């Protein structure tokens, strides 16, 4: 395993996953007595569809974030 600081992409994706999953769970807890939000979806499919929300936000955060410059890797290649 490589030593060194975490890349900005990893930090952004981790934070996005935590915040989006927490937000989704909070929203579901708030509407748990009102199942109309999810009644259109089959019960066996709901967990998989709901998991796409934080995954999509995480992917977008990782894609949008910049790479951390690693000059030490350039030295090894050259």
ABEGO torsion letter per residue (X at the ends): XBBEBBBAAAAAAAAAAAAAAAAAAAAAAAAAABAAAAAABBAAAAAAAAAAAAAAAAAAAAAABBBBBBAAAAAAAX
